[in-house]
Amino acid sequence: MAAAGGEPSTLKVSDELFQNFYTEVKQIEKRDSVLTSKQQIDRLLRPGSSYFNLNPFEVLQIDPDATEDELKKRFRALSILVHPDKNQDDQDRAQKAFEAVDKAYKLLLDQEQKKRILDVIHAGKEYIEHMVKEKKKQLKKDGKSQDVEEDDPEVFKQAVHKQTMKLFAELEIKRKEREAKEMHERKRAREEEIEAAEKAKRDREWQKNFEETRDGRVDSWRTFQAKGKTKEKKNRSFLKPPKVKMEQRE
């Protein structure tokens, strides 16, 4: 009887474990609806991914409140899914997807970068909370119901998600503009540096040529002066007045 009585208990535990496992899987599927290698690669390389992938938590599909252990586990699972070795028929795209996952993971390992990213996410949430508050305030002023669509947790979550993406995009655009400006300034400084170097080179060559031809110029000048004096002497001989003959008186 004991054995017979024990069997239902064992089955009960197994059912509970299975139910917990099933619930966990369904939660993962709901959060991650993308589970296959191909789908993950498509997700990470979808149009607009250069902006979608700015949020490392979005890339890794993990909650910002996740622990480091959860972050590591998620990285391992996702990196295996998109690794080029696992996707021999689509290695180039898999490599790009893997690089996106690897970059996101490294960003979140850097505590300073992670804080900056969390600040953006919190700013997005605060903005939506402020907008909801203002919306309710206006409805109250108008004497209307203060129920808004953002009262639905899922709608609120989506609004925060969109706002967060917008903030990340704006920061990236500013970063690129700043980078382009700095590149332009570096290019201009380099051009000025090259121009200055070329001018200095021309000046050195001119000075060298001037020094090398100095003796020749001096000799030419002396020759010119000597010829001038000779010519002057010749000219003077022509200018001598004729001798006056004395008249003879008878």
JOVENDA-V168328 format. One record per pair of residues at least 12 apart in sequence whose ideal C-beta (glycine too) atoms are under 10 Angstrom apart, sorted by the first residue. I is the first residue (numbers start at 1). J is the second residue. Records with the same first field share a line. If there is no record, write none. Layout:
I: J / J
This chain:
28: 61
31: 61 / 62 / 63
32: 61 / 62 / 74 / 77 / 78
33: 61
34: 61 / 81
35: 77 / 81
36: 81
37: 78 / 80 / 81 / 82 / 83 / 86 / 87 / 90 / 94 / 97
38: 81 / 82 / 87 / 89 / 90 / 93 / 94
39: 81
40: 61 / 78 / 81 / 82 / 87 / 94 / 97 / 98 / 101
41: 81 / 82 / 87 / 90 / 93 / 94 / 95 / 96 / 97 / 98 / 100
42: 90 / 93 / 97
43: 58 / 59 / 61 / 82 / 97 / 100
44: 58 / 59 / 78 / 82 / 93 / 94 / 96 / 97 / 98 / 99 / 100 / 101 / 104
45: 82 / 93 / 94 / 96 / 97 / 100
48: 165 / 169
49: 96 / 97 / 100
50: 100 / 169 / 172
51: 165 / 166 / 168 / 169 / 170 / 172 / 173
52: 100 / 165 / 168 / 169
53: 97 / 100 / 101 / 103 / 104 / 168
54: 104 / 107 / 117 / 120 / 164 / 165 / 167 / 168 / 169 / 171 / 172 / 175
55: 104 / 107 / 117 / 120 / 121 / 124 / 161 / 164 / 165 / 167 / 168 / 169
56: 71 / 100 / 101 / 103 / 104 / 105 / 106 / 107 / 108 / 109 / 113 / 114 / 117 / 168
57: 71 / 74 / 104 / 107 / 108 / 114 / 117 / 118 / 121 / 164
58: 104 / 121 / 161 / 164 / 165 / 168
59: 75 / 78 / 97 / 100 / 101 / 102 / 103 / 104 / 105 / 107 / 108
60: 74 / 75 / 77 / 78 / 79 / 100 / 101 / 104 / 105 / 107 / 108
61: 74 / 77 / 78 / 104
62: 74 / 75 / 78 / 104 / 105 / 108
64: 108 / 114 / 117 / 118 / 121 / 122 / 125 / 164
65: 118
66: 108
68: 108 / 109
71: 104 / 105 / 108 / 109 / 114
72: 105 / 108 / 109
74: 101 / 105
75: 101 / 102 / 104 / 105 / 106 / 108 / 109
76: 105
78: 97 / 98 / 100 / 101 / 102 / 104 / 105
79: 97 / 98 / 101 / 102 / 105
80: 98 / 101
81: 94 / 97 / 98 / 101
82: 94 / 95 / 96 / 97 / 98 / 99 / 100 / 101 / 102
83: 95 / 97 / 98 / 101
84: 96 / 97 / 98 / 99
85: 98
86: 98
104: 117
116: 171
117: 164 / 168
119: 167
120: 163 / 164 / 165 / 167 / 168 / 170 / 171
121: 160 / 161 / 163 / 164 / 167 / 168
122: 160 / 164
123: 163 / 164 / 167
124: 159 / 160 / 161 / 162 / 163 / 164 / 165 / 166 / 167 / 168
125: 156 / 157 / 159 / 160 / 161 / 163 / 164
126: 160 / 163
127: 159 / 160 / 163 / 164 / 166 / 167
128: 150 / 156 / 157 / 158 / 159 / 160 / 161 / 162 / 163 / 164
129: 150 / 156 / 159 / 160
131: 148 / 150 / 159 / 163
132: 146 / 148 / 149 / 150 / 151 / 156 / 159
133: 148
135: 148 / 149 / 150
136: 148 / 150 / 151
